[in-house]
Amino acid sequence: MVTLKRNFFLVVSFFVTPQVMTYPDFNDFFSRSIIGGTTEYEVISDNHVRSYTNSGNSVFVTTDTFDVLDKNTASWQWKVLIPLEANERLRRNHDFAARIIFCKSDGILPTQKRCLNYVWTDSVEKGTVWVNPWNSKQINIALRDSQDGVDTWKEEKINLVEDFKKYLNIDIKKIWGWGVITDADNTRQIASAEYKDFNFQ
């Protein structure tokens, strides 16, 4: 009888408790230079990476897909170690010490991707949403700004399905690649950040 009750509890828990996907393993990510110099990414643990760049621009990314109909909520922690001084609204200053990008693909070409960038800004006030001045198919969403301090962990939680519908007016079923970016190729400055504890549920 005790075993039966225990099995029943496990079955009920499976369906009632949200299933959390601990992801990613940053050891499986790769760095890809977008333009100009590079950004260094140091994997501290499976789910913790530190970035550093001196006028570079590389994305630390995975091309793995995952279904957002089941796992639509993303959460993580991040902090800026070396901030930028820039007006990120301007094309010539469009860099971020910390950025997380999620993309939906409409084809095999890079220009066929539509993406959301969750960014930590210097001069743009958090809560601001604007079109990427380099790519009209990408939207910037400022979750943090300079008022949130340096070397201070902040936790975020977003709904990917709701945000893709709200900001890009598309119904998304899968994420076709995502990553973290620290870039300073436009401002020619030094920037550094850390990202950790990504979960999807």
FIDONU-393006 format. One record per atom (N, C-alpha, C): residue number from 0; x, y, z. Coordinates in Angstrom, 2 decimals, padded with zeros to 5 digits. Atoms other than C-alpha are relative to their C-alpha. Layout:
FIDONU-393006
NUM, X, Y, Z
...
end
This chain:
FIDONU-393006
0, 000.83, -001.20, 000.00
0, 000.00, 000.00, 000.00
0, 000.87, 001.26, 000.00
1, -000.90, -001.15, -000.05
1, 002.87, 002.40, 000.84
1, 000.62, 000.25, -001.38
2, -000.60, -000.11, 001.34
2, 004.49, 001.66, -002.53
2, -001.01, 000.56, -000.99
3, 001.05, -000.46, 000.90
3, 001.18, 002.24, -004.32
3, -000.23, 001.50, 000.17
4, 000.20, -001.42, -000.27
4, 000.71, 005.62, -002.62
4, 001.16, 000.83, -000.54
5, -001.19, -000.72, 000.47
5, 004.26, 006.63, -003.45
5, -000.01, 000.11, -001.52
6, 000.06, -000.04, 001.46
6, 003.85, 005.71, -007.13
6, -001.07, 000.96, -000.49
7, 001.07, -000.93, 000.36
7, 000.57, 007.61, -007.28
7, 000.46, 001.44, 000.16
8, -000.52, -001.35, -000.25
8, 002.28, 010.69, -005.79
8, 000.98, 000.42, -001.10
9, -000.97, -000.31, 001.04
9, 005.08, 010.51, -008.37
9, -000.68, 000.30, -001.33
10, 000.74, -000.22, 001.25
10, 002.62, 010.25, -011.26
10, -000.69, 001.35, 000.03
11, 000.69, -001.28, -000.13
11, 000.57, 013.22, -010.00
11, 001.00, 001.15, -000.07
12, -001.01, -001.05, -000.01
12, 003.73, 015.28, -009.39
12, 000.53, 000.27, -001.39
13, -000.53, -000.16, 001.35
13, 004.90, 014.65, -012.93
13, -000.88, 000.91, -000.84
14, 000.93, -000.78, 000.80
14, 001.76, 016.19, -014.40
14, -000.29, 001.37, 000.59
15, 000.35, -001.25, -000.66
15, 001.25, 018.97, -011.83
15, 001.20, 000.94, 000.08
16, -001.18, -000.82, -000.18
16, 004.81, 020.21, -011.25
16, 000.57, 000.41, -001.35
17, -000.61, -000.44, 001.27
17, 006.25, 022.37, -014.08
17, 001.34, -000.68, -000.20
18, -001.25, 000.68, 000.31
18, 009.07, 020.49, -015.79
18, 001.04, 001.03, -000.43
19, -001.04, -000.98, 000.25
19, 012.22, 022.62, -015.70
19, 001.12, -000.63, -000.80
20, -001.11, 000.47, 000.81
20, 014.84, 022.18, -018.39
20, 001.24, 000.81, 000.37
21, -001.24, -000.67, -000.32
21, 018.27, 023.04, -017.01
21, 000.86, 000.00, -001.24
22, -000.58, -000.13, 001.33
22, 019.94, 024.35, -020.09
22, 000.56, 001.41, -000.09
23, -000.74, 000.90, 000.88
23, 022.37, 025.06, -021.58
23, 001.18, -000.63, 000.70
24, -001.36, 000.35, -000.37
24, 025.68, 023.33, -021.26
24, 000.87, 000.87, -000.89
25, -000.75, -000.95, 000.81
25, 027.88, 026.19, -022.37
25, 001.24, -000.62, -000.66
26, -001.10, 000.69, 000.66
26, 030.61, 023.68, -023.25
26, -000.37, -000.39, -001.43
27, 000.45, 000.37, 001.34
27, 028.48, 022.86, -026.31
27, -000.24, 001.21, -000.90
28, 000.18, -001.21, 000.80
28, 028.25, 026.49, -027.48
28, 001.26, 000.29, -000.81
29, -001.17, -000.40, 000.77
29, 030.56, 028.06, -030.03
29, -000.04, 001.51, -000.22
30, -000.12, -001.44, 000.21
30, 031.82, 031.58, -030.61
30, 000.08, 000.29, -001.48
31, 000.01, -000.37, 001.41
31, 031.10, 033.22, -033.95
31, 000.14, 001.52, -000.11
32, -000.23, -001.42, 000.19
32, 032.52, 036.58, -034.92
32, -000.98, 000.56, -001.02
33, 000.97, -000.62, 000.90
33, 029.94, 038.86, -036.50
33, 000.70, 000.98, -000.93
34, -000.74, -000.97, 000.80
34, 032.17, 041.69, -037.66
34, 001.10, 000.59, 000.89
35, -001.07, -000.62, -000.77
35, 035.46, 043.24, -036.58
35, 000.71, -001.01, 000.88
36, -000.74, 000.85, -000.92
36, 037.30, 041.81, -033.57
36, -000.89, -001.02, 000.68
37, 000.72, 001.08, -000.66
37, 036.25, 039.00, -031.28
37, -000.26, 000.30, 001.47
38, 000.27, 000.00, -001.43
38, 034.79, 038.56, -027.82
38, 000.43, -001.34, 000.57
39, -000.43, 001.23, -000.66
39, 036.33, 036.03, -025.45
39, -001.10, -000.46, 000.95
40, 000.99, 000.60, -000.90
40, 033.95, 033.67, -023.66
40, 000.66, -001.12, 000.80
41, -000.60, 000.99, -000.90
41, 035.22, 031.72, -020.65
41, -001.11, -000.78, 000.70
42, 001.01, 000.85, -000.63
42, 033.05, 028.80, -019.56
42, 000.47, -000.32, 001.42
43, -000.36, 000.21, -001.40
43, 033.17, 028.81, -015.76
43, -000.57, -001.31, 000.50
44, 000.62, 001.29, -000.28
44, 030.76, 025.88, -015.40
44, -000.99, -000.27, -001.12
45, 000.93, 000.37, 001.07
45, 028.14, 024.11, -017.52
45, -001.01, 001.10, -000.32
46, 001.07, -000.98, 000.16
46, 025.63, 026.93, -016.98
46, 000.45, 001.38, 000.49
47, -000.55, -001.27, -000.45
47, 027.90, 029.91, -016.32
47, 001.15, 000.39, -000.93
48, -001.04, -000.44, 000.94
48, 029.98, 031.92, -018.79
48, 000.32, 001.47, 000.26
49, -000.47, -001.38, -000.15
49, 032.05, 035.11, -018.54
49, 000.50, 000.50, -001.35
50, -000.40, -000.59, 001.28
50, 032.61, 037.44, -021.51
50, 000.94, 001.18, 000.23
51, -000.89, -001.17, -000.01
51, 035.29, 040.02, -022.27
51, 000.31, 000.38, -001.44
52, -000.36, -000.45, 001.34
52, 035.87, 042.14, -025.34
52, 000.68, 001.36, 000.05
53, -000.64, -001.29, 000.23
53, 038.11, 044.96, -026.43
53, -000.26, 000.37, -001.46
54, 000.42, -000.46, 001.33
54, 036.34, 046.51, -029.43
54, -000.43, -001.14, -000.92
55, 000.38, 001.16, 000.81
55, 035.13, 043.09, -030.58
55, -001.49, -000.23, -000.05
56, 001.41, 000.35, 000.15
56, 031.85, 041.49, -031.58
56, -000.11, -001.46, -000.40
57, 000.24, 001.43, 000.25
57, 031.29, 037.75, -031.24
57, -001.22, -000.43, 000.80
58, 001.13, 000.58, -000.72
58, 028.18, 035.84, -030.29
58, 000.40, -001.40, 000.47
59, -000.23, 001.34, -000.55
59, 028.41, 032.77, -028.05
59, -001.33, -000.71, -000.09
60, 001.31, 000.41, 000.45
60, 025.65, 030.70, -029.52
60, -000.12, -001.51, -000.14
61, 000.34, 001.37, 000.36
61, 023.95, 027.35, -030.01
61, -001.05, 000.04, -001.09
62, 001.02, 000.10, 001.05
62, 021.96, 026.35, -033.07
62, -001.03, -001.08, 000.33
63, 001.00, 000.98, -000.43
63, 019.99, 023.76, -031.09
63, -001.38, 000.64, 000.02
64, 001.37, -000.47, -000.08
64, 016.23, 024.09, -031.34
64, -000.69, -000.56, 001.23
65, 000.84, 000.56, -001.05
65, 013.70, 023.68, -028.57
65, -001.41, 000.54, -000.13
66, 001.42, -000.28, 000.16
66, 009.93, 023.70, -028.42
66, -000.46, 000.95, 001.10
67, 000.43, -000.97, -001.00
67, 008.55, 026.79, -026.71
67, -001.47, -000.17, 000.37
68, 001.37, 000.27, -000.42
68, 005.01, 025.44, -026.57
68, -000.02, -000.70, 001.34
69, -000.12, 000.67, -001.28
69, 006.14, 023.27, -023.68
69, 000.91, 000.75, 000.97
70, -000.98, -000.72, -000.83
70, 009.05, 025.39, -022.41
70, 000.04, 001.45, -000.48
71, 000.10, -001.36, 000.54
71, 007.99, 028.99, -023.01
71, 000.57, 001.07, 000.93
72, -000.52, -000.96, -000.96
72, 009.41, 030.68, -019.90
72, 001.50, -000.19, 000.18
73, -001.45, 000.03, -000.18
73, 013.11, 031.51, -019.77
73, 000.39, 000.85, 001.19
74, -000.51, -000.79, -001.12
74, 014.94, 032.66, -016.66
74, 001.52, -000.15, 000.05
75, -001.46, 000.02, -000.11
75, 018.57, 033.50, -015.96
75, 000.45, 001.09, 000.97
76, -000.63, -001.07, -000.75
76, 020.95, 035.63, -013.94
76, 001.14, 000.57, -000.84
77, -001.10, -000.64, 000.72
77, 023.44, 038.12, -015.34
77, 000.48, 001.22, 000.76
78, -000.54, -001.23, -000.58
78, 025.67, 041.00, -014.34
78, 001.04, 000.58, -000.95
79, -001.01, -000.70, 000.78
79, 027.85, 043.60, -016.03
79, 001.22, 000.23, 000.88
80, -001.25, -000.21, -000.73
80, 031.48, 043.69, -014.92
80, 000.69, 001.28, -000.44
81, -000.56, -001.24, 000.56
81, 032.77, 046.43, -017.22
81, -001.06, 000.60, -000.92
82, 001.07, -000.58, 000.83
82, 030.01, 048.71, -018.58
82, 000.54, 000.83, -001.14
83, -000.31, -000.88, 001.11
83, 029.99, 050.67, -021.80
83, -000.53, 001.40, 000.30
84, 000.56, -001.35, -000.01
84, 029.42, 054.39, -022.23
84, -000.48, 000.27, -001.42
85, 000.50, -000.10, 001.37
85, 027.12, 054.67, -025.20
85, -001.49, 000.32, -000.01
86, 001.42, -000.18, 000.28
86, 023.77, 055.83, -026.55
86, -000.39, -001.09, -000.99
87, 000.22, 001.19, 000.82
87, 022.64, 052.46, -027.83
87, -001.08, 000.15, -001.07
88, 000.99, -000.23, 001.04
88, 019.83, 053.93, -029.90
88, 000.65, 000.33, -001.34
89, -000.69, -000.42, 001.21
89, 022.37, 055.25, -032.39
89, 000.71, -001.17, -000.65
90, -000.64, 001.09, 000.75
90, 023.68, 052.95, -035.08
90, 001.50, -000.09, 000.32
91, -001.45, 000.01, -000.24
91, 027.28, 054.01, -034.42
91, 000.37, -000.40, 001.43
92, -000.25, 000.37, -001.40
92, 026.92, 053.21, -030.68
92, -000.74, -001.28, 000.40
93, 000.87, 001.14, -000.30
93, 024.86, 050.04, -030.94
93, 000.81, -001.20, 000.51
94, -000.71, 001.08, -000.70
94, 026.82, 047.86, -028.48
94, -000.65, -000.21, 001.35
95, 000.53, 000.30, -001.32
95, 025.85, 046.14, -025.25
95, 001.01, -000.84, 000.79
96, -000.87, 000.79, -000.86
96, 027.96, 044.90, -022.37
96, -000.60, -001.38, 000.26
97, 000.68, 001.28, -000.20
97, 025.35, 042.16, -021.89
97, -001.26, -000.04, -000.86
98, 001.16, 000.18, 000.88
98, 022.82, 040.85, -024.37
98, -000.29, -001.49, -000.14
99, 000.43, 001.39, 000.22
99, 020.82, 037.63, -024.77
99, -000.96, 000.02, -001.18
100, 000.77, -000.02, 001.24
100, 019.35, 036.82, -028.17
100, -000.70, -001.34, -000.23
101, 000.78, 001.17, 000.37
101, 016.59, 034.37, -029.15
101, -000.53, 000.22, -001.40
102, 000.37, -000.18, 001.41
102, 015.80, 033.76, -032.82
102, -000.99, -001.05, -000.49
103, 000.87, 000.87, 000.78
103, 013.11, 032.28, -035.02
103, 000.48, 000.07, -001.44
104, -000.49, 000.03, 001.37
104, 014.19, 031.17, -038.47
104, -001.15, -000.21, -000.98
105, 000.95, 000.16, 001.09
105, 012.09, 031.62, -041.60
105, 000.65, -000.60, -001.23
106, -000.74, 000.56, 001.12
106, 014.74, 030.06, -043.83
106, 001.45, -000.24, 000.38
107, -001.38, 000.38, -000.28
107, 018.38, 029.10, -044.15
107, 000.95, 001.20, 000.02
108, -000.87, -001.16, 000.07
108, 019.76, 032.60, -044.70
108, -000.05, 000.80, 001.31
109, -000.02, -000.82, -001.22
109, 020.86, 034.86, -041.79
109, -001.05, 001.11, -000.04
110, 000.98, -001.07, 000.13
110, 018.55, 037.58, -043.15
110, -001.43, -000.47, 000.20
111, 001.34, 000.55, -000.19
111, 015.60, 035.24, -042.66
111, -000.30, -000.31, 001.46
112, 000.21, 000.19, -001.43
112, 015.95, 035.21, -038.88
112, -000.65, 001.25, 000.60
113, 000.59, -001.09, -000.76
113, 013.75, 037.31, -036.63
113, 000.29, -000.27, 001.48
114, -000.59, 000.22, -001.33
114, 015.15, 037.85, -033.16
114, -000.45, 001.05, 001.01
115, 000.17, -000.90, -001.13
115, 014.55, 039.36, -029.75
115, 001.32, 000.09, 000.74
116, -001.21, -000.26, -000.78
116, 017.51, 040.93, -027.97
116, -000.39, 000.57, 001.36
117, 000.22, -000.51, -001.35
117, 017.19, 041.27, -024.20
117, 001.33, 000.60, 000.46
118, -001.27, -000.71, -000.14
118, 019.79, 043.89, -023.34
118, 000.13, 000.72, 001.34
119, -000.38, -000.81, -001.17
119, 021.57, 045.61, -020.46
119, 000.63, 001.26, -000.57
120, -000.41, -001.23, 000.66
120, 021.96, 049.24, -021.51
120, 000.81, 000.92, 000.91
121, -000.67, -001.06, -000.74
121, 024.03, 052.23, -020.50
121, -000.89, 001.23, 000.10
122, 000.75, -001.26, -000.02
122, 021.98, 055.27, -021.52
122, -001.49, -000.17, -000.28
123, 001.41, 000.22, 000.28
123, 018.69, 053.80, -022.72
123, -000.69, -000.54, 001.26
124, 000.70, 000.37, -001.24
124, 016.20, 053.49, -019.86
124, -000.62, -001.39, -000.12
125, 000.59, 001.34, 000.02
125, 015.12, 049.98, -018.92
125, -001.51, 000.09, -000.17
126, 001.40, -000.02, 000.38
126, 011.68, 049.11, -020.18
126, -000.20, 000.52, -001.42
127, 000.07, -000.52, 001.36
127, 012.47, 050.73, -023.54
127, 000.10, -001.14, -001.01
128, -000.01, 000.98, 001.09
128, 011.80, 048.69, -026.70
128, 000.21, 000.76, -001.30
129, -000.25, -000.68, 001.28
129, 013.22, 049.70, -030.09
129, 000.58, -000.97, -001.02
130, -000.48, 000.82, 001.10
130, 014.18, 048.28, -033.46
130, 001.51, 000.10, -000.09
131, -001.44, 000.02, 000.20
131, 017.78, 047.23, -033.95
131, 000.36, 000.84, -001.23
132, -000.30, -000.88, 001.14
132, 019.28, 049.99, -036.16
132, 000.81, -000.68, -001.11
133, -000.74, 000.75, 001.01
133, 021.40, 047.40, -038.00
133, -000.84, -001.05, -000.70
134, 000.82, 001.08, 000.55
134, 018.62, 044.90, -038.63
134, -001.44, 000.18, 000.45
135, 001.39, -000.30, -000.35
135, 014.92, 045.75, -038.74
135, -000.80, -001.22, 000.43
136, 000.68, 001.22, -000.42
136, 014.02, 042.11, -038.06
136, 000.36, -000.39, 001.43
137, -000.37, 000.25, -001.38
137, 015.50, 042.34, -034.58
137, -000.51, 001.13, 000.89
138, 000.54, -000.96, -000.97
138, 013.93, 044.04, -031.56
138, 000.86, -000.03, 001.26
139, -000.73, -000.13, -001.26
139, 015.86, 045.32, -028.54
139, -000.97, 000.27, 001.14
140, 000.84, -000.17, -001.19
140, 014.22, 045.04, -025.11
140, 000.93, 000.24, 001.18
141, -000.90, -000.34, -001.11
141, 016.03, 046.83, -022.28
141, -000.58, -000.50, 001.32
142, 000.42, 000.54, -001.30
142, 015.65, 044.76, -019.12
142, 000.73, 000.67, 001.16
143, -000.82, -000.65, -001.02
143, 018.44, 046.53, -017.21
143, 000.71, 001.20, -000.61
144, -000.77, -001.15, 000.47
144, 020.29, 049.83, -017.41
144, 001.08, 000.33, 001.03
145, -001.14, -000.36, -000.85
145, 023.17, 051.67, -015.72
145, -000.39, 000.19, 001.47
146, 000.44, -000.16, -001.38
146, 021.05, 052.24, -012.61
146, 000.03, -001.30, 000.79
147, -000.01, 001.30, -000.68
147, 021.24, 048.52, -011.83
147, 001.37, -000.41, 000.51
148, -001.29, 000.22, -000.62
148, 024.89, 048.74, -010.91
148, 000.94, -000.92, -000.75
149, -001.06, 000.82, 000.58
149, 028.11, 046.91, -011.72
149, 000.33, -001.13, 000.96
150, -000.38, 001.19, -000.78
150, 029.12, 043.43, -010.55
150, -001.08, -000.39, 001.01
151, 001.15, 000.35, -000.84
151, 025.64, 042.83, -009.13
151, -000.92, -000.93, -000.78
152, 000.85, 000.96, 000.70
152, 023.68, 039.73, -010.11
152, -001.44, 000.47, -000.01
153, 001.41, -000.29, 000.15
153, 020.19, 040.38, -011.45
153, -000.69, -001.21, -000.65
154, 000.74, 001.16, 000.51
154, 017.57, 037.73, -012.17
154, -001.13, 000.45, -000.91
155, 001.04, -000.33, 000.97
155, 015.23, 037.79, -015.16
155, -000.90, -001.20, -000.25
156, 000.94, 001.06, 000.39
156, 012.17, 035.82, -016.24
156, -000.89, 000.58, -001.09
157, 000.78, -000.51, 001.14
157, 010.50, 036.26, -019.63
157, -000.79, -001.15, -000.63
158, 000.81, 000.98, 000.72
158, 007.83, 034.49, -021.68
158, 000.26, 000.18, -001.50
159, -000.41, -000.12, 001.39
159, 009.16, 033.82, -025.18
159, -001.19, 000.05, -000.96
160, 001.17, 000.03, 000.88
160, 005.80, 033.03, -026.78
160, -000.71, 001.36, 000.03
161, 000.67, -001.28, -000.12
161, 004.20, 036.20, -025.44
161, 000.81, 001.14, -000.59
162, -000.84, -001.10, 000.48
162, 007.18, 038.41, -026.30
162, 000.14, -000.01, -001.53
163, -000.07, 000.04, 001.46
163, 007.53, 037.18, -029.89
163, -001.30, 000.49, -000.63
164, 001.29, -000.48, 000.51
164, 003.82, 037.85, -030.39
164, -000.14, 001.50, 000.22
165, 000.16, -001.41, -000.35
165, 003.93, 041.23, -028.67
165, 000.89, 000.92, -000.83
166, -000.97, -000.90, 000.61
166, 007.06, 042.65, -030.28
166, 000.25, -000.26, -001.49
167, -000.21, 000.31, 001.42
167, 007.28, 040.85, -033.65
167, -001.28, -000.46, -000.70
168, 001.31, 000.41, 000.54
168, 003.62, 039.84, -034.10
168, 000.08, -001.33, -000.74
169, -000.08, 001.33, 000.59
169, 004.50, 036.22, -034.84
169, -000.31, -001.04, 001.08
170, 000.27, 001.13, -000.88
170, 003.30, 032.98, -033.31
170, 001.17, -000.98, -000.12
171, -001.21, 000.81, 000.04
171, 006.37, 030.99, -032.39
171, -000.24, -001.35, 000.65
172, 000.09, 001.35, -000.55
172, 006.59, 027.26, -031.81
172, 001.37, -000.52, 000.44
173, -001.35, 000.45, -000.32
173, 010.35, 026.73, -031.74
173, 000.97, 001.17, 000.01
174, -001.16, -000.88, 000.06
174, 013.49, 028.67, -030.94
174, 001.05, -000.70, -000.84
175, -000.93, 000.60, 000.96
175, 015.99, 028.07, -033.73
175, 001.44, 000.41, 000.24
176, -001.35, -000.41, -000.34
176, 019.08, 029.31, -031.97
176, -000.04, 001.16, 000.97
177, -000.06, -001.10, -000.95
177, 020.03, 031.57, -029.11
177, 001.41, 000.08, 000.57
178, -001.33, -000.14, -000.54
178, 023.07, 032.90, -027.36
178, 000.15, 001.25, 000.83
179, -000.34, -001.20, -000.76
179, 024.78, 035.58, -025.31
179, 001.01, 000.80, -000.81
180, -000.88, -000.88, 000.77
180, 026.62, 038.58, -026.75
180, 000.50, 001.14, 000.90
181, -000.61, -001.22, -000.52
181, 029.02, 041.14, -025.36
181, 000.78, 000.61, -001.16
182, -000.64, -000.58, 001.17
182, 030.05, 043.54, -028.11
182, 000.35, 001.46, 000.23
183, -000.47, -001.38, -000.13
183, 031.96, 046.82, -028.39
183, 000.71, 000.46, -001.26
184, -000.68, -000.32, 001.25
184, 032.97, 047.01, -032.03
184, -000.36, 001.39, -000.53
185, 000.40, -001.32, 000.47
185, 031.02, 050.20, -032.72
185, 000.59, 001.11, 000.87
186, -000.49, -001.02, -000.93
186, 032.09, 052.13, -029.61
186, 001.50, -000.06, 000.22
187, -001.44, 000.21, -000.18
187, 035.66, 050.74, -029.61
187, 000.39, 000.12, 001.48
188, -000.25, -000.02, -001.44
188, 035.51, 050.22, -025.85
188, 000.25, -001.42, 000.52
189, -000.16, 001.29, -000.69
189, 036.12, 047.41, -023.34
189, -001.29, -000.29, 000.76
190, 001.21, 000.40, -000.71
190, 033.17, 045.48, -021.92
190, 000.13, -001.43, 000.49
191, -000.04, 001.35, -000.57
191, 032.66, 042.40, -019.77
191, -001.28, -000.27, 000.78
192, 001.23, 000.39, -000.71
192, 029.72, 040.47, -018.28
192, 000.06, -001.47, 000.35
193, 000.16, 001.43, -000.32
193, 028.66, 037.15, -016.79
193, -001.47, -000.36, -000.13
194, 001.34, 000.55, 000.18
194, 025.63, 034.97, -017.50
194, -000.04, -001.37, 000.64
195, 000.07, 001.32, -000.63
195, 024.43, 031.95, -015.53
195, -001.44, -000.40, 000.30
196, 001.25, 000.57, -000.52
196, 021.60, 029.72, -014.29
196, -001.19, 000.15, -000.95
197, 001.11, 000.00, 000.96
197, 019.53, 029.54, -017.47
197, -000.90, -001.19, 000.25
198, 000.99, 001.06, -000.12
198, 016.33, 027.54, -017.07
198, -001.16, 000.31, -000.92
199, 001.18, -000.14, 000.85
199, 013.36, 026.93, -019.34
199, -001.08, -000.91, 000.53
200, 001.10, 000.82, -000.49
200, 009.96, 025.72, -018.21
200, -001.33, 000.48, -000.58
end
